[in-house]
Amino acid sequence: METNMIQKVGQIGVPVKELDKAIHFYKDKLGLSLLFNSDSMAFFECNGLRLLLSLPEKEEYAHSSSVIYFQVENIKETYENLIGKEVTFIDEPHIVAKMGQMETWMTFFKDTEGNTHALMSEVQV
């Protein structure tokens, strides 16, 4: 019997240019729990997944991050809450897929570093 070598994704790294500004965004606007930070990085807790914001060690690592899809219970309510915190959204919440009795909703936003991320919600209909 073969076992999976990879158990789960434990951490996602997001390169940033201005760490203090990024910490403020992820902590105060998105409401993630800051675990700890140093001069060049910050670690956040996101329901068992660690999010690392870091100043790139080398120029070759200074690029946009992958899109992180933050799962929320009520996407319209969360969207309105974040609009009130001056988060810049690219679009409004919309259905991206419908599978049987389940709709997947998304809306995309920019962080302070220009990275694109999304809110997502799976809604039973």
N, C-alpha and C positions, 0 to 999 in steps of 0.2 A: 504494500500500500504506500503510495507516494504522498508525502505531506507537502503542503505549500510552504515555500521558503519565505514568502512575504506574507506577513500576518495582517498588516493594515498600514495606512498612511499615518505616520506619527507627527509629521511636521511639514508645513509648506513655507517656503521662503519667498519673501517679496522684497526685491531691491528698492531702496528709497534714496532720495538725494538729500532730503531734509528730515532727519530722524525725529526731532522734537515736534515738528508740524505733523508728521505721519502718526506719531504716538497720540497726539491730541485727537486726530481724526478717528483712529480705530478705537480708542478708549472712550472719548467723550461723545462722539457722534454715533458710532456703531454700537457702543456699549459693551465691547469685549473687555474681559478681565485681564489687566496687565499683571503678568507674573513677576517679571523683573526686567531691568534694562541696564545697559552700560553706555559708554560713549559712542559705540558703533552699532549696537543692536538692541532690539526689544522683543520680548517673548509674551505672547498673549495666549490665553486659554479659550478654546472654542469647542466646548462639549466633547472633550477627549482628544481633540486635535490641536496641536500647538502651531501657532502662526508666528513666524519669525520675520521681523522687519530688520533689514540690515543695510548699512552703507556698503556698497560693493568694494571688495578688497582690491580688485583690479578692474581697469576700464572694460575689459572683455566681458565682465559680468554685469555691466551697467546697462541693462535692457529692461523692457517692460516685463512684468510678471505674467504668468498664466492667469486666466480668468478664474476667480474663486466664486463659487456659487454658494451664497449663504442661505441656508434653508430657514424659512420663517413660517409661522402658523397662519398669519393673516397678512398677505402681501399688500393689500390696499391700505390697511391701517399702518403697517410699517413704513410703506412708501410715504404716506402723509406725514408721519412722525419725523422721518429723515429729511423731507423737504423743509419742515419747520426748523431743522438744525442746519439748513443751508447746504445739504449734500447735493451735488450736481448730478442729476439724472439725464441719461441719453434719451430715454423713452418713458412711457408709462407702463404700468402693469398690463400684461396681455397674455393670452393663451398661446402657448407654443406647441402643445400636443394634447390630444384627447384620446385616451385609451380606455375603451369601455366606459366605466363609471368614474374614471379619474381624469381630471384636467391638470395639466402642468402649466403654471403661470410663471412668468419671469419679468423682470425689469432690470435694466443695466444702468450703472452709475460709474463715476470716476472718483478715485481717491485723490488726495492732495498731490500725489506724484504723477498723475496722469494715467495710472493703471486702470483698466476697465474691470469691474467686478459686477456681480449680479445678485439680486434677491430671487429666490425661487420658492414656490409653494405648490404642493400637490393637494388638490381639492377634490373631495368625494362629491359627486353630483347625483 
